[in-house]
Amino acid sequence: MGSSTRGSTFLFEIDGFLYKSPINYFVQKKGWDMSPEYHSPREMELKPAPPACLFCHASRIQPPAPGASNRYGSAPFLQDGVGCERCHGPGREHIQGRGVPVNPARLTGERRDSVCIQCHLPGEASVSRPGKTLEMYRPGDLLSDYALTFVYDDAGHGGLGAISQVEALALSQCLRRSQGRMACITCHDPHTFVPAAQRVAYYRDKCLSCHTRSFADRHQQGSPDCIGCHMPRGESVEGTHVEVTDHRIRRRASKPVPGPVASPPRSLVPFGTAQAEPRDLGLAYAQVALRGDVRASQEALRLLAEALPRFPTDAEVLIRLGFLYQQLGRNGPAAELYERALRAGSEAPEATTNLGVIYASKGDLRKALALWQGVFERNPGLSEAGVNLAAGLCQAGETARARRTLIEALKYQADFGRARAMLRELESRPERCPAPTPARDR
């Protein structure tokens, strides 16, 4: 996976379940190392490769099996890399002589920018509109009709991210003064690879297409490297081994401010001109809350509770709000929301897993086991479901089945500490059974 410009990521399969390799190859460093998301964890949890992960790195993504996030019936994607249709729209009518492909250069404003943003603006959270998914987007549409990307209102004042240049460019005076004419494709031709030896001259010509050569004659004569001064490269905040270009296009290099800097609470806002409803903003804060942000959790709870009457069957709202209630120990409202999500047709494994935890806490082990068994059969790589099922089987006196379940869970997550510890305990003291715990809402 990947363009091999910055690096390469590899996928592997266990019984039809697709995972991302913890090892990446980094081009700039010319070496192998842990991928960024594997640097901080103390346990090597394998990362699934769901369609949302594959979306930007492959083409013609295939849907996973019902109720499973990363199990595919056949090939997970039918075309390697980023195909023509990602930027130019479906080609069927063009092949049949009944239409022409979309040319992003002929689009304007956010319709043009949406083509790049669909993959190059991760933001802090991404939220699908009700009844929509990112996969439904087609070039020429407004991406914000399908999904909103949220950023902080002080975005751009922190470090550089490997794929957040869209955010940085939006802060630049070059783009702001262009009155909507400047875009990613002003300087970047996705069909062209610029060799390192030609970069200075190539991008200088891009700068002078607006600033004119007469300006260049008066400015820094004998120093043709525009991007070297105004767009310096720095280490990515998302991990080592990757340097990124500062697309804020600063007039002068920034100087550090002496002394401590006050950090007022930051607010999430949708990128671009689209408006966010309480549902969208609440789901965005709920995603940020998963990183341990207490304020985000409080905001998510307030906004989703406000949105619930308007979206009573929205599974995403029900599950996220249920998890927030469960974290606060409010198991009654949480269980009701999980049950409503399942009745609405949701196949989200975390809803089923967490509802089972609530049933078990109330003494209804039979219901809990039925839920966990179903989840684990469809998602044996979901470690929390496997451990909870094993704990429930142990409490029901079925220690042999509990042991087999843990061995199966460790087949997919060999370094999962809770499963390893429980298996050791079962083998040494089978009469002691741990209590189930909630799965992390994803």
Secondary structure in CASP SS format (residue, H / E / C, confidence):
PFRMAT SS
TARGET T0000
AUTHOR 0000-0000-0000
METHOD secondary structure of the structure
MODEL  1
M C 1.00
G C 1.00
S C 1.00
S C 1.00
T C 1.00
R C 1.00
G E 1.00
S E 1.00
T E 1.00
F E 1.00
L E 1.00
F E 1.00
E E 1.00
I E 1.00
D C 1.00
G C 1.00
F E 1.00
L E 1.00
Y E 1.00
K E 1.00
S E 1.00
P E 1.00
I E 1.00
N E 1.00
Y E 1.00
F E 1.00
V C 1.00
Q C 1.00
K C 1.00
K C 1.00
G E 1.00
W E 1.00
D E 1.00
M E 1.00
S C 1.00
P H 1.00
E H 1.00
Y H 1.00
H C 1.00
S C 1.00
P C 1.00
R C 1.00
E C 1.00
M C 1.00
E C 1.00
L C 1.00
K E 1.00
P E 1.00
A C 1.00
P C 1.00
P H 1.00
A H 1.00
C H 1.00
L H 1.00
F C 1.00
C C 1.00
H C 1.00
A E 1.00
S E 1.00
R E 1.00
I E 1.00
Q C 1.00
P C 1.00
P C 1.00
A C 1.00
P C 1.00
G C 1.00
A C 1.00
S C 1.00
N C 1.00
R E 1.00
Y C 1.00
G C 1.00
S C 1.00
A C 1.00
P C 1.00
F E 1.00
L E 1.00
Q E 1.00
D E 1.00
G C 1.00
V C 1.00
G C 1.00
C C 1.00
E H 1.00
R H 1.00
C H 1.00
H H 1.00
G C 1.00
P C 1.00
G C 1.00
R H 1.00
E H 1.00
H H 1.00
I H 1.00
Q C 1.00
G C 1.00
R C 1.00
G C 1.00
V C 1.00
P C 1.00
V C 1.00
N C 1.00
P H 1.00
A H 1.00
R H 1.00
L C 1.00
T C 1.00
G H 1.00
E H 1.00
R H 1.00
R H 1.00
D H 1.00
S H 1.00
V H 1.00
C H 1.00
I H 1.00
Q H 1.00
C H 1.00
H H 1.00
L C 1.00
P C 1.00
G C 1.00
E C 1.00
A E 1.00
S E 1.00
V E 1.00
S E 1.00
R C 1.00
P C 1.00
G C 1.00
K C 1.00
T C 1.00
L H 1.00
E H 1.00
M H 1.00
Y C 1.00
R C 1.00
P C 1.00
G C 1.00
D C 1.00
L C 1.00
L H 1.00
S H 1.00
D H 1.00
Y C 1.00
A E 1.00
L E 1.00
T E 1.00
F E 1.00
V E 1.00
Y E 1.00
D C 1.00
D C 1.00
A C 1.00
G C 1.00
H C 1.00
G C 1.00
G C 1.00
L C 1.00
G C 1.00
A C 1.00
I C 1.00
S C 1.00
Q H 1.00
V H 1.00
E H 1.00
A H 1.00
L H 1.00
A H 1.00
L H 1.00
S C 1.00
Q H 1.00
C H 1.00
L H 1.00
R H 1.00
R C 1.00
S C 1.00
Q C 1.00
G C 1.00
R C 1.00
M C 1.00
A C 1.00
C H 1.00
I H 1.00
T H 1.00
C H 1.00
H C 1.00
D C 1.00
P C 1.00
H C 1.00
T C 1.00
F C 1.00
V C 1.00
P C 1.00
A H 1.00
A H 1.00
Q H 1.00
R H 1.00
V H 1.00
A H 1.00
Y H 1.00
Y H 1.00
R H 1.00
D H 1.00
K H 1.00
C H 1.00
L H 1.00
S H 1.00
C H 1.00
H H 1.00
T C 1.00
R H 1.00
S H 1.00
F H 1.00
A H 1.00
D H 1.00
R H 1.00
H C 1.00
Q C 1.00
Q C 1.00
G C 1.00
S C 1.00
P C 1.00
D C 1.00
C H 1.00
I H 1.00
G H 1.00
C H 1.00
H H 1.00
M C 1.00
P C 1.00
R E 1.00
G E 1.00
E E 1.00
S C 1.00
V C 1.00
E C 1.00
G C 1.00
T C 1.00
H C 1.00
V C 1.00
E E 1.00
V E 1.00
T E 1.00
D C 1.00
H C 1.00
R C 1.00
I C 1.00
R C 1.00
R C 1.00
R C 1.00
A C 1.00
S C 1.00
K C 1.00
P C 1.00
V C 1.00
P C 1.00
G C 1.00
P C 1.00
V C 1.00
A C 1.00
S C 1.00
P C 1.00
P C 1.00
R C 1.00
S C 1.00
L E 1.00
V E 1.00
P E 1.00
F C 1.00
G C 1.00
T C 1.00
A C 1.00
Q C 1.00
A C 1.00
E C 1.00
P H 1.00
R H 1.00
D H 1.00
L H 1.00
G H 1.00
L H 1.00
A H 1.00
Y H 1.00
A H 1.00
Q H 1.00
V H 1.00
A H 1.00
L C 1.00
R C 1.00
G C 1.00
D C 1.00
V H 1.00
R H 1.00
A H 1.00
S H 1.00
Q H 1.00
E H 1.00
A H 1.00
L H 1.00
R H 1.00
L H 1.00
L H 1.00
A H 1.00
E H 1.00
A H 1.00
L C 1.00
P C 1.00
R C 1.00
F C 1.00
P C 1.00
T C 1.00
D C 1.00
A H 1.00
E H 1.00
V H 1.00
L H 1.00
I H 1.00
R H 1.00
L H 1.00
G H 1.00
F H 1.00
L H 1.00
Y H 1.00
Q H 1.00
Q H 1.00
L C 1.00
G C 1.00
R C 1.00
N H 1.00
G H 1.00
P H 1.00
A H 1.00
A H 1.00
E H 1.00
L H 1.00
Y H 1.00
E H 1.00
R H 1.00
A H 1.00
L H 1.00
R H 1.00
A C 1.00
G C 1.00
S C 1.00
E C 1.00
A C 1.00
P H 1.00
E H 1.00
A H 1.00
T H 1.00
T H 1.00
N H 1.00
L H 1.00
G H 1.00
V H 1.00
I H 1.00
Y H 1.00
A H 1.00
S H 1.00
K C 1.00
G C 1.00
D C 1.00
L H 1.00
R H 1.00
K H 1.00
A H 1.00
L H 1.00
A H 1.00
L H 1.00
W H 1.00
Q H 1.00
G H 1.00
V H 1.00
F H 1.00
E H 1.00
R H 1.00
N C 1.00
P C 1.00
G C 1.00
L C 1.00
S H 1.00
E H 1.00
A H 1.00
G H 1.00
V H 1.00
N H 1.00
L H 1.00
A H 1.00
A H 1.00
G H 1.00
L H 1.00
C H 1.00
Q H 1.00
A C 1.00
G C 1.00
E C 1.00
T H 1.00
A H 1.00
R H 1.00
A H 1.00
R H 1.00
R H 1.00
T H 1.00
L H 1.00
I H 1.00
E H 1.00
A H 1.00
L H 1.00
K H 1.00
Y H 1.00
Q C 1.00
A C 1.00
D C 1.00
F C 1.00
G H 1.00
R H 1.00
A H 1.00
R H 1.00
A H 1.00
M H 1.00
L H 1.00
R H 1.00
E H 1.00
L H 1.00
E H 1.00
S H 1.00
R C 1.00
P C 1.00
E C 1.00
R C 1.00
C C 1.00
P C 1.00
A C 1.00
P C 1.00
T C 1.00
P C 1.00
A C 1.00
R C 1.00
D C 1.00
R C 1.00
END
